[in-house]
Amino acid sequence: MKKMFLFVIVFGLTISNITAQHPGMKQNLNQRHETLIKMLKLTDEQTQKFSDLRFEAEKKNIDLRSEIQKNRLDLQKLMSAKELDSKKILELTNRNSELQAKIKEAHVKNLIEMNKLLTNEQKEIFANHRARMKDGPDDNCCDMPKRNMKRHPKF
């Protein structure tokens, strides 16, 4: 039973990683960033600060994602061993959860910093935009590309 449970955890992590990385993802992020800048009618100074914030956030996330990837490889190796080391498997799984939480926390902090740069009118536009985007863009929303909002199957 333990083996099956651990296998399902590692399999789920591996599949989510594979499906989360597709070639158009970076391009869509850049398009959404450009569309947001136009929609908010940012000044040149605001645009530069937004870009700087985004750059720093991406730079920090590289290290976190890299560690997650390494842990996933280690998990695959541990799961293929004759004797499963449940303690190590759970430690790596928990560590990846912590790293993913750090990525999400950094994202929220970045949004807060971006919000501080906006005028009241821009804040309203940004809030409305984020509310509409919660479930993915609709046809009336804007020129932003639609995101694939399919969820991974629950195990």
Buried (B, 14 or more C-beta within 10 A) or exposed (E): EEEEEBBEBBBBBBEEBEEEEEEEEEEBBEBBEEBBBEBBEBEEEBBEBBEEBBEEBEEBBEEBBEBBEEBBEBBEEBBEEEEBEEEEBEBBBEBBEEBEEBBEEBEEEBBEBBEEBBEEEBBEBBEEBEEBBEEEBEEEBBEBBEBEEEEEEEE
